[in-house]
Amino acid sequence: MAKPAELTGKQIEHLLPRRPIDAHKGLNGHALILAGSRGMGGAAVLAARGALRIGAGLVTVAIVDSERPTVTRQLPEALTLGLPESAEGVLTENALPVLREHAEKRRLNTAAIGPGLSVNAAVTRVIKTLLKEWGLPIVLDADGLNNMKLNELRGRPKLIITPHTGEMAKLLHVDIEDVKKSPVHLAECVAREHKLICVLKGHPSVITDGKQTVLNPTGNPAMATGGMGDVLTGAIVGLLAQGLEVWEAACAGVYLHGLAGDIAAESDRGLLATDVADALPRALAKIGVH
């Protein structure tokens, strides 16, 4: 079987709409990021930073009340939505009416679910309910995946999942080595059988909807550190907020995230996820988006 084609900067440039001179935040979309639990507020901050740095007009971080100050302190540009939490600092099902009301009032056009949420029965029920009730394009990452089974994702329109090899192995009930041996085949099978877009993170990352598959050439070993996946989730949902379709946002988000890592890296180590988020505007400029 022929190796899938690699993405190019020119392809990504053509996917990104140019902004009119009188653009304002309301024209550039509103993304909600459901993330974080007690002690894990940083994951939410990184995802929101990625979404804002790639150009989303508004980003709301929905997070347990105890971590809300973490977001406002570290990223004042983000809006916040405090959610009820358990004694352990994990969101409860009482978060659902809060999330529903916010989605209705604020006219969200996309959401990301997962970074730092924790694995918990109540979290699982919240995620399942939102996937069923919201027709928005959704990015499901990290604990968004760890709380779910693959068959629970089947047929949900406009869904992007972003597992790394360990999360993919868990979803498929196979060994990590099995995923490493056949990443393209397994990603295509998951995407095709469950009618979703799968971004299997690695080197190279695989992006597939089961019918078309591409490989991402950008990125480097210095990106092998905590929080990088949170920034990627934010980058993808930030592009969805700006009106890209799910396939386009997955391809552009992965490519630009890796390119930002290439721009920011000065060695094969020592790179922070924040560095990558902050390099996203330079990645956009490098492919010709000014």
N, C-alpha and C positions, 0 to 999 in steps of 0.2 A: 504494500500500500504506500502511495506517495506521501511524503512528509508534507504537512500543511504549510501554507505560505506564511511568511512573517509580515507583521504589520509594518507600515512605513510612516514616517512623519507627514508625508504628503497626503496619505489617506486620512490621517487624523485631522490635519488642517481642514480638509474639505468637510468634515463632519461638524465643525464648530461654527455656529452662526456668528456673524459680525454684529456688533452692537451699534445702534444709531447714536448720534451725538447727544440726543436728549434722553438717553436711557436712564432709568431710575430703578431702585431696588425692587419695586413691585413688578417690573417687567422681567426680572431675572430669577423668579421662582422662589418658592418657600419649601424648604426641606425640614422634616422632623427627624431627629435622631434619638431613638429610644435606646439608652445605653446606661451603663454604670450601676454599681451597687456600693455599699459602704466600703471604702478603701479602694474603689476602682473608678473613681471619678476621672482619672487621667485618660482612660480609654475614650470616654465621651468627649473630653476636650480635644483629643487628637483627631477624632472623626469629624467633629465640628470644624476644627481648624482646616482640615483637608477640604471640606465642602466650601468654606468661605474663600480659601485661597484659590480654588479653581473657578470661583466666580458666582456662586449662588447668591441671590439677592438677600435672602433671609434664611437663617438657620435657627430652629428651636431645638434645644437639648431637653428632652424629657428624661428626668432622672429623680431618684429618690431624694426626699427633702434634705436628708443629712449631707448629701454631696452637692446640693445646689450651690452653696458658696464656693466650692472648688471651681465650678465652671465660671461663675461670675467674676471670680478673682483672677483666673488665668486667661479667660477669653471674654472680655467685656463686650465684644462685638456680637456674641451669640445671645439670643433670647433663651430664657429658661422656663421650664414647666415642672414644678415640684410634684412628686408623686408619693402617695401613701406607701409606707414600708413596714416590714415586719420587725420584730425585735432584733433579728439578725442583720437588718439593713438591706433586705432584698425587697423589691416591689411586690405588692399584693394585688389581688384581683380588684380591689377597690380603686386601682389605677385606671381601670377600663372606662368608667364614666368621665373621668378627667380627660383622658386621651380622646374620647369620642367628641366631647364638647369642644376641645381645642381644634380638632381636625375640622369640625363644622364651621366654627367661627373664623378661623384663620385661613381657610381655603388652601390647605396644603396641596401640593401637587406631587409629592413623593415622600418616601420614608426609608430610613435604614434602621434595622433592628439587630441588636446583639452584643456589641462590644462591652465587655465587663458586666453583663447582666447577672451572672451566676446561673448555675443549674439548679432548678427548684421547681416543684410541682405547680406552684402558683404562677411562676414565670412562664412555664410551658402553656398553661391555660390562657394567659394573656396573649402570647404570641399566636396561638392557634386561632383565638377569637379575632385578632386584628387581621390576620391573613384571610380569614373568611369574610369579614365585614368590609374591609377597605379595598376599594378597587384601584388604589394608587399603585404605580410602579414601586416595588420594594426591593431593597438590598438586604439579604439575610446573611449575617456573618457571625463568626465566633460563637458566643453562647446562644445566638439566634438559631444556629445549627445544632449546637450541643443539646439543646432542649427538645429537638424534633427528630422524627424518623422520616426517612425518605418518602415513604408512601403517604405521609401527611402533607407533602408538598406537591403531590402530583396534580397537574392540571391547573395550578393557580396562575392566572395570566400575569404577565409583566413581572416575573420574579427572577432576580439574579441571586445566585448563591456563590459565595467566595471561599470555599474551603481550602486550607492547606493540606498537605498530604496526610497528616495525622487525623484531621477532621474527616477527610474523605474516606480513610480507612475505617473510621468508626461508623460513618453512615452506611458503608457497604458491608461491614462486618468481615473485613479482610485484614491482612497484615499490611503495615506501612510499606514493606518491600514490594508487595504486589502492586501497590499504587505507583511506586517508583519505576517498576518495570514496564507498566502499560498506562502511562498517564493520559495519553490522547484517547486511547480506546475506552478507558473507564469514564473519562469525562464526557465523551460523546454518548456513551450508553446511558449515563445518568440524565443528561440533557434531553435525549431523544425519548426515553421511556417516561420521564416525568414532565416533559413539555415546559422546560425552563432554560435559562441560560446559566451555564456553569463556568465559573472562572476558577480553574484549579491552579493555585499559586505554587510557583516553583521556578526553576530555571531550565527552560523557559516556562512562563505561565501559559496555560492552555485556555483559550476562550472558545466556547462552542455552544450552539443551540441544538446540536444533534444533526443538523443539516449542513451547516457551514462551520468550519473550524479554522482558527488562526493561532499562531504562536507569537508571543511578545518578545522582541529582541532586546528591550531596554532593561536596565537594572544591573546590580553588581553585588559582590559578597558583603560589602559594608552595610547593606540593608538588612542583614541577618541579625536583627535586634528587636526588642520588644516595641510594640506600638506601630510598626510599619503597616500591618494589616488594617489597623484602625484608620490610618490616614487614607489607605486605598479605599476603604468603605466610604469615607467621606468624599473622596474625589469622585467616585462613581455616582453617589447620590446627589452631589453638587451639580454634576452634568445633567442628570435626570431633571433636576429642578429647572435647569435652563432650557428644557424642551427636547433634549435628545431622546431618541427611542432607546429601548433597553439594550439592543444589540450595539448601537452606536456608543452609548454611555459606557458599557462594559469594555469595549475595545479602546476607546479614548482614555478612560480612567486608568486602565492598566498601563497603557503605553506612556501616558504623561507622568504617572506615579514613578515608573521606572526611570524615565528620562530625568525627572527631578532628582532622583537618587544619584544618577550619573553626574549631574551638574554639581550637586552638593558634596559629593565624596571627594576627599583629599587623600585617602588611603584605602586599604581594603578592610578597615575597621574604624570604630570611633564615630560613626555617623548616628545621629539621633533622628527619631521619627519626626520631631519638630523641625529639624533641618530640611527634611524632605517636603513637609507641608509648605514651609516657607519658600522653597525653591519652585513650587508649582507655577507661579507667574512667569519665572524665567524659562521654564519648560514650554509654556504656551508661546512665549516670545520666540523661542528657538525654532519652533515649527512654523512660525510666520503669523501667529495670532497676536496682533498689536492693538 
